[in-house]
Amino acid sequence: MSGVRVKLPAHLRKLARVDGEVRLDVPAPVTQRSLLDALEACHPVLRGTIRDHGTQRRRAYVRFFACEQDLSHEEPDAPLPDEVAAGTEPFLVVGAMAGG
C-alpha cells in the first residue's frame, strides 16, 4: 500500500475510528498543510483537533515529528522530508506533555 503515512495519538485514532496508521494520497509537494488538509478531508471528525478552526495553526499541545526531527515549528508550506512524501517514514502527530 502506498501513500503518505500518518501516525496519530491513541485518542485521535479512536475519534477517527482508525486502527494503526493512516495512509493518505497527498499531491506533491507534500507539506504539513497539504498533509493535514488531506487528513481532515478523509476524516472530517479530526477538523479542529490538530489545528485551530479559524487560524489553521497547530494547537499548542500538539507536536509534529518525522525522520527523528521535531517539525512543529516549521512553516506549514515547507516541504516535508522526502522519506515522508515517499511513504518510507511516517509523519507523527504527538500530544505534548505538560506539567511538572
Buried (B, 14 or more C-beta within 10 A) or exposed (E): EEEBBBBBBEEBBEBBEBEEBBBBEBEEEBBBBBBBBBBBEBBEEBEEBBBEEEEEEBEEEBBBBBBEEEBEEBEBEEBBBEBBBEBEBBBBBBBEEEEE
